[in-house]
Every structure is written in structure tokens, then in C-alpha cells.
Amino acid sequence: MIKKLLILVILCFLGQTMKAQLFNSERLANLETFDKKFFSWGYFLGFNAYDFKFEYKGQEPDVIVNAQTGFNVGLVGDMRINDYINLRLEPGLFYTQRDLIFPGFEDEHDFLREVKSTYIHIPLLVKISTKRLNNFKPFVVAGVSTSINLSSNSDNPQDNSGGEFRMVKGTQYYELGFGIDLYLFYFKFTPSIRGIFAMNNELISDNDPNSPWTSNIEKMSTRGIFVNFTFQ
């Protein structure tokens, strides 16, 4: 519900802004030389919703994932290639939680695992923009990224039999997204939406090969959505 409301607010804001920029008779151009800089810097704040995609070995009931809304904060470094292509480095700190419900158990201590994660997330992105239209410029973005899970308990000898759900510390992703640069009087404001897709298996299986928690899981990988607001 929170994600849907947030996206609705963003779309309404963008709609009103684009209407004002396109149909305002004055059409004053803000920050006319901003995109001519070879390097530019900024920061972002935003929200995230991390999920898991499971691949199973058999036909047993699926693990249920309840994703919660998390928080992002980070820095932006932008390098101009030409008028339409930029390289971007966006290191950030991402907080999130996913609740996993495993089938076949009656006791909450056994079927519920709260997976709280704090990631240092570092993406390298290619930003491809359209021609600037008055005071806004749409773009798409794609790239690869890596993250370090500071909350990982990968070295813990305990597993799910002791209440510990274990994940690897490092993950690699590819990312796709879109957004719009809005040129305001004093700074450039950029709302964007981006999806991330993990490429590696993040699950550390339980010590028991017949574990009721992990024995049927072939692969577990993150899927996620970021909604970021960038200020440059």
C-alpha cells in the first residue's frame, strides 16, 4: 500500500511539473549549462522493497515472502560522455527486511524467519537521456552492481535448526530503470524507479542435507525495486 501511494504521488508530481514546463508561455530555462560539466555530484534519498525469488528442487509448497518497505541514502557521481550518455556511480546504504514463512510448521519459532539486511550497495550505471525539453529530460538507466550485506551471518555455525537463517555476504546484480531530470532554479531534482535482479545464489543451506527449511531450495536470489530522489 505504501509503495502504491508513493508511486501515485510521484506520478502526480511529475504530471503537474511537465504540464507547467510544456505549456507555460514563459518557458524559462533553469541551469542551462549544468549538463555541460564533465563531473557532477549529488546525493539521493529513497525507498526500497526487496523480495526473494526461489527456485525449488521438488514440488513442495513455496516459501512465502512478505517484503517490507526499506530506506536508502547515498551519493551520486556522474561523468558526462556526451549530450545523451553519462556514467554514474551511486554508492549507498540500504536498510530492508523480508519475512519468510516456511510451510509445514505450526510453531512460529520454526516457520517464521525475519531477514533484516543492511547493504552497502555500489552500482555502476549507464544513463541514456533524451534531448532536454525545456526544464525536464527523461532517461533510462542500466548497469551492474555489487552489495555487501553487513547483517550477513554467513560465518555463524548455527542454522535454521537453531533459529538462524543464513545468507552470503556478497551479491552481484544487474539493474534497469527510468526517471526524469527536473531542472529547478537552484538544483537538479531527479525522481527515478529502478529494478535490481541478483545473479548469484544467496542462500547458505543448513548443515543437515535433509533440512525441512533449505533442502528443497535450489537457488534463492534477490529481486527489488528502488524509488530514489536525487539532488544535484
C-alpha positions as CSV (number, residue, x, y, z in Angstrom):
1,M,0.0,0.0,0.0
2,I,2.8,2.4,0.9
3,K,4.6,1.7,-2.4
4,K,1.5,2.3,-4.5
5,L,0.8,5.5,-2.7
6,L,4.3,6.7,-3.1
7,I,4.3,5.9,-6.9
8,L,1.0,7.7,-7.2
9,V,2.4,10.8,-5.5
10,I,5.5,10.8,-7.8
11,L,3.4,10.4,-11.0
12,C,1.1,13.3,-9.9
13,F,4.1,15.5,-9.1
14,L,5.7,14.7,-12.5
15,G,2.5,15.3,-14.3
16,Q,2.0,18.7,-12.8
17,T,5.6,19.6,-13.4
18,M,5.6,18.5,-17.0
19,K,2.4,20.3,-17.7
20,A,3.8,23.5,-16.2
21,Q,7.0,23.2,-18.2
22,L,5.4,22.3,-21.5
23,F,2.6,24.8,-21.5
24,N,3.9,27.7,-19.6
25,S,4.2,30.5,-22.1
26,E,7.4,31.9,-20.5
27,R,9.4,28.7,-20.6
28,L,12.4,30.0,-18.7
29,A,15.3,27.6,-18.9
30,N,16.9,26.8,-15.5
31,L,20.5,25.6,-15.1
32,E,21.2,25.9,-18.8
33,T,24.9,24.8,-18.5
34,F,24.5,22.2,-15.8
35,D,24.8,19.2,-18.2
36,K,27.9,20.5,-19.8
37,K,30.0,19.7,-16.7
38,F,32.3,16.7,-17.2
39,F,31.8,15.7,-13.5
40,S,28.9,16.4,-11.2
41,W,28.0,15.3,-7.7
42,G,24.9,14.8,-5.6
43,Y,23.1,12.6,-3.1
44,F,19.9,10.6,-3.0
45,L,17.2,9.6,-0.6
46,G,14.6,6.9,-1.3
47,F,12.7,3.8,-0.5
48,N,13.2,0.1,-1.4
49,A,11.2,-3.1,-1.5
50,Y,13.4,-6.2,-1.5
51,D,12.0,-9.6,-2.4
52,F,13.4,-13.1,-3.0
53,K,13.0,-15.4,-6.0
54,F,13.1,-19.1,-5.1
55,E,13.9,-22.0,-7.4
56,Y,13.0,-25.4,-6.0
57,K,14.2,-28.9,-6.4
58,G,10.8,-30.5,-5.9
59,Q,7.0,-29.7,-5.8
60,E,6.7,-28.9,-2.1
61,P,4.8,-25.7,-1.1
62,D,6.6,-22.5,-1.8
63,V,8.2,-20.3,0.8
64,I,6.1,-17.1,1.3
65,V,8.0,-13.8,1.3
66,N,6.5,-10.7,3.0
67,A,8.5,-7.7,1.8
68,Q,8.6,-4.6,3.8
69,T,9.4,-1.0,2.7
70,G,13.0,0.0,3.5
71,F,15.1,3.2,3.3
72,N,18.0,4.2,1.0
73,V,20.6,7.0,1.3
74,G,23.7,7.6,-0.7
75,L,25.9,9.6,-3.0
76,V,26.0,10.2,-6.8
77,G,29.0,10.7,-9.0
78,D,28.2,11.5,-12.7
79,M,30.6,11.6,-15.6
80,R,29.4,13.1,-18.9
81,I,30.3,11.1,-22.1
82,N,28.2,13.2,-24.5
83,D,24.9,15.1,-24.5
84,Y,23.0,11.9,-24.2
85,I,25.1,9.3,-22.3
86,N,26.5,9.5,-18.8
87,L,28.3,7.1,-16.5
88,R,27.1,7.1,-12.9
89,L,28.4,5.6,-9.6
90,E,25.8,5.6,-6.9
91,P,27.2,4.0,-3.6
92,G,24.6,3.9,-0.9
93,L,23.4,2.4,2.4
94,F,20.2,0.4,2.1
95,Y,18.1,-0.9,5.0
96,T,15.4,-3.6,4.4
97,Q,13.6,-6.5,6.0
98,R,11.9,-9.6,4.5
99,D,9.8,-12.0,6.5
100,L,10.0,-15.6,5.3
101,I,7.2,-18.1,6.1
102,F,8.2,-21.8,5.6
103,P,5.5,-24.3,5.0
104,G,5.0,-27.4,7.1
105,F,5.5,-25.9,10.6
106,E,3.0,-24.9,13.3
107,D,5.2,-23.1,15.7
108,E,6.1,-19.5,14.8
109,H,9.7,-20.1,16.1
110,D,10.0,-22.7,13.3
111,F,8.1,-21.2,10.3
112,L,9.0,-17.5,10.6
113,R,12.4,-16.1,9.8
114,E,12.9,-12.3,9.9
115,V,15.6,-11.4,7.4
116,K,16.9,-8.0,8.3
117,S,19.6,-6.6,6.0
118,T,21.8,-3.6,5.8
119,Y,23.6,-3.4,2.4
120,I,26.4,-1.3,1.1
121,H,25.2,-1.2,-2.5
122,I,27.5,0.0,-5.3
123,P,26.1,0.2,-8.8
124,L,27.9,1.3,-12.0
125,L,25.2,2.6,-14.4
126,V,24.9,3.9,-17.9
127,K,22.3,6.7,-18.2
128,I,20.9,7.3,-21.6
129,S,18.8,10.5,-21.9
130,T,16.6,12.1,-24.5
131,K,17.1,15.7,-25.7
132,R,16.3,18.2,-22.9
133,L,12.7,19.5,-23.3
134,N,12.6,22.9,-21.6
135,N,13.2,22.1,-17.9
136,F,13.0,18.3,-17.9
137,K,14.8,15.4,-19.5
138,P,13.6,11.7,-19.4
139,F,16.1,8.9,-19.3
140,V,16.6,5.2,-18.9
141,V,19.4,3.6,-16.9
142,A,21.1,0.2,-16.9
143,G,24.1,-1.4,-15.3
144,V,25.6,-3.8,-12.9
145,S,26.2,-3.6,-9.2
146,T,27.5,-5.4,-6.1
147,S,26.5,-5.3,-2.5
148,I,27.9,-6.2,0.9
149,N,25.4,-7.4,3.4
150,L,26.6,-6.0,6.8
151,S,23.9,-8.1,8.5
152,S,25.1,-11.4,7.0
153,N,25.6,-14.2,9.4
154,S,27.4,-16.4,6.9
155,D,30.1,-17.4,9.5
156,N,27.5,-18.5,12.1
157,P,27.8,-22.2,12.8
158,Q,24.1,-22.3,13.8
159,D,21.5,-22.8,11.1
160,N,17.7,-22.9,10.9
161,S,17.5,-25.7,13.5
162,G,18.9,-23.1,15.9
163,G,16.7,-20.2,14.5
164,E,19.4,-18.8,12.2
165,F,18.7,-18.1,8.6
166,R,22.0,-17.7,6.8
167,M,22.8,-15.7,3.6
168,V,26.0,-15.0,1.7
169,K,27.7,-11.6,2.4
170,G,28.3,-10.5,-1.2
171,T,25.8,-10.3,-4.1
172,Q,26.0,-9.2,-7.7
173,Y,23.1,-7.7,-9.7
174,Y,22.0,-6.2,-13.0
175,E,19.8,-3.2,-12.9
176,L,17.2,-1.5,-15.1
177,G,15.3,1.7,-14.5
178,F,14.0,5.0,-15.8
179,G,13.5,8.5,-14.4
180,I,13.3,12.2,-15.3
181,D,15.7,15.1,-14.6
182,L,13.8,18.2,-13.5
183,Y,15.8,21.5,-13.7
184,L,14.8,23.7,-10.9
185,F,16.0,27.2,-10.2
186,Y,18.8,26.2,-7.8
187,F,19.4,22.5,-8.4
188,K,18.5,19.5,-10.5
189,F,15.9,17.1,-8.9
190,T,15.6,13.6,-10.2
191,P,12.9,11.0,-9.2
192,S,13.6,7.6,-10.6
193,I,12.5,3.9,-10.3
194,R,14.9,1.1,-10.7
195,G,14.7,-2.7,-10.5
196,I,17.5,-5.0,-9.4
197,F,18.0,-8.7,-10.1
198,A,20.6,-10.8,-8.3
199,M,22.7,-13.1,-10.4
200,N,24.1,-15.5,-7.7
201,N,22.6,-17.8,-5.1
202,E,22.4,-16.0,-1.8
203,L,21.3,-19.0,0.4
204,I,23.6,-20.8,2.7
205,S,22.0,-24.2,3.1
206,D,21.6,-25.8,6.5
207,N,24.1,-28.3,7.8
208,D,21.6,-31.1,7.6
209,P,21.1,-32.1,3.9
210,N,17.6,-33.1,4.7
211,S,16.7,-29.9,6.4
212,P,13.0,-29.1,6.3
213,W,13.9,-25.4,5.7
214,T,16.5,-25.5,2.9
215,S,16.8,-29.0,1.4
216,N,14.1,-28.2,-1.3
217,I,15.6,-24.9,-2.3
218,E,17.9,-24.9,-5.4
219,K,18.5,-21.2,-5.5
220,M,17.5,-18.0,-3.7
221,S,18.2,-14.6,-5.3
222,T,17.1,-11.1,-4.5
223,R,14.7,-9.0,-6.6
224,G,14.0,-5.5,-5.6
225,I,12.6,-2.1,-6.5
226,F,14.2,1.3,-5.7
227,V,12.4,4.6,-5.7
228,N,15.1,7.3,-5.4
229,F,15.0,11.1,-5.2
230,T,18.4,12.6,-6.4
231,F,19.6,16.1,-5.7
232,Q,22.5,17.6,-7.7
